[in-house]
Each structure stands twice: as C-alpha cells, then as structure tokens.
Amino acid sequence: MLQLDSLTDHDLPPIKPAVLRLWQLLGSRNATLAEIAEAMSAEPVLCARIMATANSPMYRGVEKVTSPLKALVRLGLQEVRGIVYYLSLTQSFAETTLPKGFALRKLWKHSLTTAYLCQYIPVYFPHLFPLIDEERESAYITGLLHDIGYLIMAKLAPDAFAELMTTWITAEESPLDAEERLFGMTHPVVSAKALKLWGFAKDIQLAVYGHHRLVRDDALGLIFLLKLADYLATESGAVFNSAISLFQKRATIPEQYFSVDFGPVLQEVTLKTDALLSQMH
C-alpha cells in the first residue's frame, strides 16, 4: 500500500533540467520570447515536435516555421505552454513499465481533452467562469494533470493497479473505494501530491484534489471548471476509466453550468487534441 507522506520527487518520472527550466520560463510573466526560444533549443527533440506542430495543418501559415522563435510567434505562449507540458510529460513517462492493459493513449486523450476544455470554456463562456488571470493561466495544466495519479500509482505498484483495473470490469465496488483499499488513497490525492512535488500552485493542487468530491458552491472556481471539463471530456468519448460514470461526475457539478451549448468548443477541442496526439510516439 502506498504511503502518501513518504512519496518524494524520486518516485515521479524524472523531468530533465532543461525541461524544468523551460517550464519555469513559460510560467514567468517576465521571460522574453528569446529566452524561451533559447530554452526550447536546449531540448532538441521537444523543440522539433513543437516546430512540427506549428507546421501542422492546424496551425500552418504562409511560410514554414524554421526556428523555435517563429514557432513561438505562430503558436502563442499559451499554446506552446500546453504543448510543452504534454510532450515533456509523455516523454518522461514513455519508459515507464505499466501493467498489461493500461490504456496509456486513452489516458492522454482524456487528459488532453480535459486540458483544452479547461483552457477554452472560460474563453467561450466568460460569464460561467469569471476567473482571474492566474486561474486562466493555470487552467490547462490543471486539466492535463488531474489524472496523473493513475500513472504514478501504476508505476509504483503495478500489481495492485492490475487488480484495480479488474475491479473496474467486475464493478463489485466503487472505483474510488477500490483505490482506497488497494493504495490507501485515491488518484486525485496522488495527482495533487505530484503537483506539489513539481512545484505547481496551491490552487491547481486544490482543484485536482477536489475534482471527484462534492464541494461547496462557493468553492474555488477552478475546481468547478475542472469538474465540468472532466465531465464533458468523458461525455464526448474521451474516456480512460469508464467505471466512474457520467452520472457520478455530473452529480457533483451545479446545474447552472449546463445552461449553454458546449458543441462549438467541443469541436475545436477535438481537433486540437487529435493534432497533439499525433505527436505521441
């Protein structure tokens, strides 16, 4: 059984120093485009994938992008931030030995769809989520990493995770109860711990920690944004763990958030998710 208090950054897949430096610059309001482009160049594989994305049909311009700086200008910092987080994390977990049947691509598709929904729902529907600048900037990574606990649990205790996946099929106990029994904690708790160890903001940790919990209506707006994005991603077919039903997810979301048509934002998100998934090898 995992012991939450004993988890350290050594238990997490290592993030290269060059990538951590890039994360820090992308999260800084004082970093220049030239500094970010230089940091991108220090990680050639990641840089090549970002440039390939900038030249993909989704973003292609009149001229081909031939430098990191041009890729930054074309994509924009918000878009590059999301791409860097996704590609660097998939690279870090690529060598992880996972239990047979662990649907890694499904996990990333669900996480990416949730991340893009977290990013775009406040843009399409600002009246639903009047977030402050810091919350808007945190929304993507909150969605991308809300289920990262599954990967960490599978990495640290593959046999227990294989048993957990069996309970998803037999449905003899609730998924979160099974996690508590097998690991002593649930995947949102592990995800929040990883975010803390990686140095992400407290609001992001709280939103991830609470995304399956029933919380007060006046709770952090980022929590409800994540809950809604997680629900819509699942409803759209981007599912990792189907044992946690749509009904269970919707039951913790106030009905006021379902007063609009999410079709247009889902269409845009689906296109962007498929484009980034194509960069996963």
C-alpha positions as CSV (number, residue, x, y, z in Angstrom):
1,M,0.0,0.0,0.0
2,L,1.3,3.4,-0.9
3,Q,2.2,5.8,1.9
4,L,1.3,9.4,0.8
5,D,3.6,11.0,3.3
6,S,6.6,9.0,2.0
7,L,6.2,10.0,-1.7
8,T,9.0,12.1,-3.0
9,D,10.1,13.6,-6.3
10,H,12.2,10.4,-6.7
11,D,9.0,8.4,-7.1
12,L,8.0,10.5,-10.0
13,P,9.3,10.1,-13.6
14,P,12.3,12.4,-13.9
15,I,11.8,15.7,-15.7
16,K,15.1,16.8,-17.4
17,P,16.7,20.0,-16.0
18,A,16.3,21.7,-19.4
19,V,12.6,20.9,-19.5
20,L,12.1,22.2,-15.9
21,R,13.9,25.4,-17.0
22,L,11.5,25.7,-19.9
23,W,8.5,25.1,-17.6
24,Q,9.8,27.9,-15.3
25,L,10.2,30.4,-18.2
26,L,6.8,29.6,-19.6
27,G,5.3,30.2,-16.2
28,S,7.1,33.5,-15.7
29,R,5.5,36.8,-16.8
30,N,8.9,38.4,-17.1
31,A,10.5,35.9,-19.5
32,T,11.1,37.1,-23.1
33,L,10.3,35.2,-26.2
34,A,14.1,35.0,-27.0
35,E,14.8,33.4,-23.6
36,I,12.0,30.8,-24.1
37,A,13.2,30.0,-27.6
38,E,16.7,29.5,-26.3
39,A,15.5,27.2,-23.6
40,M,13.4,25.2,-26.2
41,S,16.5,24.8,-28.3
42,A,18.3,23.1,-25.4
43,E,15.9,20.2,-25.7
44,P,16.2,19.3,-29.4
45,V,13.5,16.5,-29.6
46,L,11.0,18.6,-27.8
47,C,11.8,21.6,-29.9
48,A,11.4,19.6,-33.1
49,R,8.0,18.4,-32.1
50,I,6.9,21.9,-31.2
51,M,8.0,23.2,-34.6
52,A,6.3,20.2,-36.3
53,T,3.1,21.2,-34.5
54,A,3.5,24.8,-35.7
55,N,3.8,23.5,-39.3
56,S,0.8,21.1,-39.0
57,P,-2.4,21.7,-40.8
58,M,-4.0,23.0,-37.6
59,Y,-1.6,26.0,-37.4
60,R,0.2,26.2,-40.8
61,G,0.8,29.7,-42.1
62,V,2.1,31.1,-45.4
63,E,5.7,30.3,-44.6
64,K,7.2,27.2,-43.0
65,V,8.4,27.6,-39.4
66,T,12.1,27.1,-39.3
67,S,13.1,28.3,-35.9
68,P,11.9,28.0,-32.3
69,L,11.2,31.7,-32.1
70,K,9.0,31.6,-35.2
71,A,7.1,28.7,-33.7
72,L,6.5,30.7,-30.5
73,V,5.2,33.7,-32.5
74,R,2.9,31.5,-34.6
75,L,1.5,29.3,-31.8
76,G,1.5,31.9,-29.0
77,L,2.7,31.4,-25.4
78,Q,-0.5,29.8,-24.1
79,E,-0.5,27.2,-26.8
80,V,3.3,26.5,-26.5
81,R,2.9,26.1,-22.8
82,G,0.3,23.4,-23.2
83,I,2.3,21.6,-25.9
84,V,5.5,21.6,-23.8
85,Y,3.7,20.2,-20.7
86,Y,2.1,17.5,-22.7
87,L,5.1,16.4,-24.9
88,S,7.6,16.6,-22.0
89,L,5.4,14.5,-19.7
90,T,4.6,11.9,-22.3
91,Q,8.4,11.7,-23.0
92,S,9.1,11.3,-19.2
93,F,6.6,8.5,-18.8
94,A,7.5,6.8,-22.1
95,E,10.0,4.4,-20.4
96,T,7.7,3.6,-17.5
97,T,6.7,-0.1,-17.2
98,L,2.9,-0.2,-16.9
99,P,0.6,-3.1,-16.1
100,K,-0.7,-5.1,-19.1
101,G,-3.9,-3.5,-20.3
102,F,-3.1,0.0,-19.1
103,A,-4.6,2.2,-21.9
104,L,-1.9,5.0,-21.9
105,R,-3.2,6.6,-25.1
106,K,-6.7,6.7,-23.7
107,L,-5.4,8.4,-20.5
108,W,-3.6,11.0,-22.5
109,K,-6.6,11.6,-24.8
110,H,-8.9,12.1,-21.8
111,S,-6.3,14.4,-20.1
112,L,-5.6,16.5,-23.2
113,T,-9.3,16.9,-23.9
114,T,-9.9,18.0,-20.4
115,A,-7.0,20.4,-20.5
116,Y,-8.2,22.1,-23.7
117,L,-11.7,22.3,-22.3
118,C,-10.3,23.9,-19.2
119,Q,-8.5,26.4,-21.4
120,Y,-11.3,27.2,-23.8
121,I,-14.5,27.1,-21.7
122,P,-13.7,30.4,-19.9
123,V,-13.0,31.9,-23.3
124,Y,-16.3,30.8,-24.9
125,F,-18.3,31.3,-21.7
126,P,-16.7,34.0,-19.5
127,H,-20.0,34.5,-17.6
128,L,-19.8,30.9,-16.4
129,F,-16.2,31.2,-15.1
130,P,-15.1,34.8,-14.3
131,L,-11.6,33.6,-13.5
132,I,-8.7,35.9,-12.6
133,D,-5.6,35.9,-14.8
134,E,-3.7,33.4,-12.7
135,E,-6.6,30.9,-12.7
136,R,-6.9,31.2,-16.5
137,E,-3.2,30.6,-16.9
138,S,-3.4,27.6,-14.6
139,A,-6.5,26.0,-16.3
140,Y,-4.7,24.0,-19.0
141,I,-2.2,22.3,-16.7
142,T,-4.9,21.6,-14.1
143,G,-6.8,19.6,-16.7
144,L,-3.8,17.9,-18.2
145,L,-2.5,16.6,-14.8
146,H,-5.8,15.9,-13.0
147,D,-5.5,12.2,-13.5
148,I,-1.7,11.9,-13.5
149,G,-2.1,9.9,-10.2
150,Y,-3.2,6.9,-12.2
151,L,0.2,6.8,-13.9
152,I,2.1,7.2,-10.7
153,M,0.1,4.5,-8.9
154,A,0.6,2.1,-11.9
155,K,4.4,2.9,-11.9
156,L,4.9,2.4,-8.2
157,A,2.5,-0.6,-7.6
158,P,1.8,-2.3,-11.0
159,D,0.4,-5.5,-9.4
160,A,-2.1,-3.5,-7.3
161,F,-3.0,-1.4,-10.3
162,A,-3.7,-4.5,-12.3
163,E,-6.1,-5.6,-9.6
164,L,-7.7,-2.2,-9.6
165,M,-8.4,-2.4,-13.3
166,T,-10.1,-5.8,-12.7
167,T,-12.5,-4.1,-10.2
168,W,-13.4,-1.6,-13.0
169,I,-14.7,-4.6,-15.0
170,T,-16.4,-6.6,-12.2
171,A,-18.0,-3.4,-10.7
172,E,-18.2,-5.1,-7.3
173,E,-17.1,-1.9,-5.5
174,S,-16.9,1.7,-6.4
175,P,-13.7,2.8,-8.2
176,L,-12.6,5.2,-5.6
177,D,-13.3,2.8,-2.8
178,A,-11.2,0.2,-4.6
179,E,-8.4,2.8,-4.8
180,E,-8.6,3.4,-1.1
181,R,-8.5,-0.3,-0.3
182,L,-5.5,-1.1,-2.6
183,F,-3.5,2.1,-2.3
184,G,-4.6,3.8,0.9
185,M,-5.6,6.9,-1.2
186,T,-7.4,7.9,-4.4
187,H,-5.9,9.0,-7.7
188,P,-6.9,12.7,-7.2
189,V,-4.9,12.7,-3.9
190,V,-1.8,11.2,-5.7
191,S,-2.2,13.7,-8.5
192,A,-2.3,16.6,-6.1
193,K,0.8,15.3,-4.3
194,A,2.7,15.1,-7.6
195,L,1.7,18.7,-8.5
196,K,3.0,19.8,-5.1
197,L,6.3,18.0,-5.7
198,W,6.6,19.5,-9.1
199,G,6.1,23.0,-7.6
200,F,2.7,23.9,-9.1
201,A,0.5,26.5,-7.4
202,K,-1.7,25.6,-4.5
203,D,-4.9,26.5,-6.4
204,I,-4.0,23.8,-9.1
205,Q,-3.4,21.3,-6.3
206,L,-6.7,22.0,-4.7
207,A,-8.7,21.8,-7.9
208,V,-7.1,18.4,-8.8
209,Y,-7.6,17.1,-5.2
210,G,-11.3,18.0,-5.3
211,H,-12.4,17.0,-8.8
212,H,-14.3,14.0,-7.7
213,R,-15.5,15.4,-4.4
214,L,-18.7,17.2,-3.5
215,V,-17.7,20.7,-2.6
216,R,-19.5,23.9,-1.5
217,D,-21.0,26.1,-4.2
218,D,-18.6,28.9,-3.2
219,A,-15.5,26.8,-3.6
220,L,-12.7,27.7,-5.9
221,G,-13.9,28.4,-9.5
222,L,-11.1,26.3,-10.9
223,I,-12.5,23.2,-9.2
224,F,-15.8,23.6,-10.9
225,L,-14.1,24.3,-14.3
226,L,-12.1,21.1,-13.9
227,K,-15.2,19.1,-12.9
228,L,-17.1,20.4,-15.9
229,A,-14.3,19.8,-18.3
230,D,-13.7,16.3,-17.0
231,Y,-17.4,15.5,-17.4
232,L,-17.6,16.9,-20.9
233,A,-14.4,15.1,-22.0
234,T,-16.0,11.8,-20.8
235,E,-19.3,12.6,-22.4
236,S,-17.5,13.3,-25.7
237,G,-16.0,9.8,-25.7
238,A,-12.5,10.7,-24.4
239,V,-12.6,8.1,-21.6
240,F,-9.9,6.4,-19.5
241,N,-11.8,4.9,-16.6
242,S,-15.4,4.2,-17.7
243,A,-16.1,2.7,-14.2
244,I,-16.6,6.3,-12.9
245,S,-19.8,7.1,-14.7
246,L,-21.1,10.3,-16.2
247,F,-23.9,10.3,-13.6
248,Q,-21.3,10.2,-10.8
249,K,-19.3,13.1,-12.3
250,R,-22.4,15.3,-13.0
251,A,-23.8,14.7,-9.5
252,T,-21.0,17.0,-8.1
253,I,-21.5,19.8,-10.6
254,P,-24.1,22.6,-10.0
255,E,-26.8,22.5,-12.7
256,Q,-26.1,26.2,-13.6
257,Y,-23.1,25.1,-15.5
258,F,-25.2,23.2,-18.0
259,S,-27.2,26.2,-19.3
260,V,-25.2,26.6,-22.5
261,D,-24.4,24.6,-25.7
262,F,-20.9,23.2,-25.4
263,G,-20.9,21.9,-29.0
264,P,-18.7,24.5,-30.7
265,V,-16.0,24.4,-28.0
266,L,-16.0,20.6,-28.1
267,Q,-15.4,20.7,-31.9
268,E,-12.4,22.9,-31.5
269,V,-11.0,20.9,-28.6
270,T,-11.4,17.6,-30.5
271,L,-9.4,19.0,-33.5
272,K,-6.6,20.2,-31.2
273,T,-6.5,17.1,-29.2
274,D,-6.2,14.9,-32.3
275,A,-3.4,17.1,-33.6
276,L,-1.3,16.8,-30.4
277,L,-2.0,13.1,-30.0
278,S,-0.4,12.6,-33.4
279,Q,2.9,13.8,-31.9
280,M,2.8,10.9,-29.4
281,H,5.0,8.0,-30.4
